[in-house]
Structure formats: structure tokens, C-alpha cells
Amino acid sequence: MSTAERLHVPLDLGEGPPLALLHGFGMRPFVYRRTATLLAERSRVVVPDLFAQRGHWSYQRTVDAFVATLDHLEIERVSLLGHSFGGGIELGFACEHPERVVELVFSDTLAVSEEWGLADEALRRPWHLLRLATAPATAAFASQWLAHPFQLASAAWWGFRSRRDGPIADVATAEIPAHVLWANRDSILSRSDGAEFAEQLGGTFTVARSPDGRPVDHDWMFVNPHLFVAHLLELGLHALSG
């Protein structure tokens, strides 16, 4: 039983196989409520807040807090769904605690790019980020930044500087079932990075398909929840088999 500080969990919905949803940078759990509600028809969905921590923020502290949170919720083994930044925490947890992971799903996430590559991708064409300025995302980011500015700054620094090649190799060696989902027009992260990530994990790689042919962007997990969940169901996940 971990003695680390726990994460706040504002969303704990449904019953069945547990599925933890780890949110994107600057987002809050309630942004994902519609997606979580759909998933809760088949599983127990928990969405912790990765930034609402007292004191300094660090990657290891957050992973340890997530372990303590699962222990408190009496969840021994869990399926993981990480969006964007949350995928980095997902990967770290799976690397350190493979015995507790049923399956992994990464959506438009921190992949194999190292050091300042992510900053370059995000800032090379900054006007593309305007596509992501939806009302829910903007409100969540503003609220999170006002409440936890130092935590977000530390998390951003970690995201830009962190290396993921070692954890990717460890997770692949553990042979944890892994899937990578990608928007067909991601304004932040490159599709080739996601494809390479899936290949190194030994997992599947799926690019979003929209029935009306419209492009879907980085935040499709909560902007288009029905489309996103439809793609999840096609993966045949244990967490959604109920």
C-alpha cells in the first residue's frame, strides 16, 4: 500500500472493469465528462486530476500519487487511457508497475520525440494551436493555470525535456497490450511520431475516421466523444467488454 499523497478524483463513474483516464496538459477531469459517461456504460471510469497537488510538481511524484490513488480506490489492475500529456504519466506507470496494467491506450500523446522536439512541433506553426481553442479547453486551461501555475510550469518543463525511449522499451518487453489512436489532423503532434511510438511499443496504430469526412484534431477525445468511443470499441478492449 503506497503512502504517497493521493490525486484528487472528481470523476468516478460506472461499474465493471476499471479504466483510468489521464487527461491532457492544462485540462481538468470535467472536460472529459461526456467521454467518461459513455465509457461508464461498460466499465468503472476514474479520472484523476494530475495537477491539483500541494507543493511542487514532478513526474515521479505524480506517478507515485497515481499508485496511491489506485490503492485508495481498491483498484489492483487497471486499463489506462492517456490523452496528450497524460500519456506520459501512463507510460511511466506502466513501466514501473507492469503487473498492474491490463492494457494501454494512448491518444495523440507524448510519443518518441525527445528533448525540445515537442516544443518545436508546438511552436513551429503556432497559428495551428488556435484550432484547439474550443470553449471547454480554453476554460479548463485558464482555470487550471490560475489554480496551479507552478505545477503546470514544472509539468511543461518535464514534457519538453523528458526522454521516453527507455520506458517504451520496458513496456514493450513486458508485452502489455497497447494501442495508439491519432487524430487525422493533429495541430500539435506529428502522425509519424505516433506511428513510430506504436511500432516501438509493439502495439496497434489507428488514425481517426470521421463518417462525414471532416478532419478531427488533437482534442477529439472530448470534442467528439461518440466518435472517439466508437474507435475504442473497435479495439476490443477488456475494459469495454462488459
N, C-alpha and C positions, 0 to 999 in steps of 0.2 A: 504494500500500500504506500503510494507516494505521499510525502509530507509537504510537497511544494504547494505554493499558492495556487488556487484553482481559478480558471477562467469563468467569467460571468456567462451564463447560458440563458438568454432571453427567449429562445425558441426551443421547445422540446415537445414535439408533436407526434401523434400516432402510436401504433403498437406494431410489434413484429421485429424482424432483424434490424439491428441498429445501423444507422447511416449518419455519419458526421459530415456536415457541410462546412468547409473552411472558406471564408469569404475573401474577397479581393482587397487590394490596398485602399485604405481610406473608407471602405464601405462598412456598413453596420449590418448585423444579422437581419433586422426587419426589412431590409431591401430585398431579401430573398424569401420573404414570407409566402408569396404566391407559389414559387417553385417548391418550397418546403411543404406547403399544404398539399400539393399534388403528389409529392413523393410519400407523404404521410398516409396516403390511402393504401400503401403497400408495406410500409416499414416505419420504424421509430426514427424520426429525424431530429437530430440535435444540431443547433447552430450556435457555437460559442463566439464571443467577441474577442478577437485576437489582440486588440489594442487597449481594452479597458483594464489596464493593470496599474497598480500603485508603483511608483518609483520608476526606475529605468526600464527600458525595453531591450531585450536581447533575444536572439534566435533560440539559444539553448533554454533560456528561462521560459519562453513560450512553449517549446516542446515539452518541457517538464511540467508546466502548468496544464497542458492538454492531457498528459498522462494522469495527473491528479484529478482532473475533471472527469475523465472516464471512470476512474476508480470510484469517485464520489457518486456517479450515476449508476454504478454497478454494471458497467459495460466491460466485459472481458475482451471480446473480439469485435471488431467494427469494420464496416466498409467505409471508405473515405472518398469524398468528392471535394476536390480543391479547385477554386476558381482563381486564376491570375496569381497574385501574391500568395494566396492560401495554399497553392500547390507546393510552394517551397517548404512550408511547415509540414504539409502532408508527406512530402518526400523525406524530410528529416525524421519524422515519427516512424515511418515505415522502415527506414534504415536502422534506427536504434531499437525498434520493437517489432520486428517482422512477425513474431509469433502472435501478435495481437491484431494483425491485419488480415481481413478476409479478401479484400480486393481493392484496387485503386482506380479512381477515375480522375484525370486531370483535364480541366477545361481552360484553354487559352492561358497557359500557366507559365511560370518561370521554368524554362526548359534547360537547354545545354549551354546557352550563351553565358559567358563568364565576364567577370570584372565589369568594365564600362560598356560592354556591348548593349546591355539593356537601356542604358541612358542614351546611347547613340540612336537606338531604334526609336525611342520615345521622342527625342528632341530633333532628329534629322528633319522631320516634316511635322512640326508642332500643330499646324492647322488641322491635321487629321484628328487630333485629340478633341476638336470641337464636336465631332460626330458623337462623342461619348458623353457630352454634356446634357444628358437627359435630366429631367426634374428629380427623379429618385436618386440618381448617382450624385448630382450636384448637392442636394440637400444632405445626403449621408456624409459626403466628404467634408462639407462645411461643418456639420455637427461634430464629426469625429476629430477634425482638426482643432476646433475650439476646445473640445474636452480633453484631448490627449496630444497636444502638439509635439512634445518632446518624444513621446513614444513613436509617433508617425515618422518624425525625422530620423530616429535611430533605425526604424524598420526600413525606410527608404535607403539609407546608407548600407544596411546589410544586403538589401536586394540588389543594389548596384555592384557591390564588391564581392558577393559570395560566389563560391565555386560549387558546382553540383556534380562534377564528374565522379567523385568518389562515392557519394550516396547513390547515384544512379547505378553504378556498378554493383554496389552492395545489394540494392533492391532487386536487380536483375538476377544476381546469384541466388537470392532467396526464392526466386521463381514465384513471386507474388503476381497473381493475375492483374494486368494493368491495361488501361485503355486511355487514349488521349483523344479528346474532342476539340475541334478547332473551328472558329468562325470562318466563313468563306471570304470575309473581308475584315481582317483584324487590323485596326488602326494603330496598335501598339506593338504587337509581337509578330514575327515573321512565321509564315506557314512552314517554311523549310526547317526552322528551328524546332517546331513542334513535331514534324515528321522524323527528324533525327532523334529527338527525345524518345519517341515511341519505339524507334528501332533499337536504341540502346537499352531501353527497358525490356525489350522482347515482347512488347505489347501491340495492341491494335491502334490504328490511326484513322480517325473518321473526320471528314470535313462536312460541315453543316449543309444540309439540303433544305431549301425553303420551297414549299409547294407552289408559291406564286412566283418563284424565281427571283425574289428580291434578295439583296445581299444582307447578311447578318454580321454584326460587328462584335467587338470584344466582350461586351456585356450581355450577350444574348441569353445567358443563363437566367437572368432576371427580367430582361426586357421582353423576351419571347419564351416564357416558361413552358407553354404547351409544346412548342417546337423542341425545346431542349429536352423535356422529359420524354418525348417521343423517341428522340435519339438514344436516350439512356435505356429505354425499354428494349431497343433493338440489340443492345449489348448482352442481354440475358444475365443481368447481374443477380447474384444471390440475394442481395438486399431487397430487390424488387420482385422476387419470385412468389411472394405471397398473394 
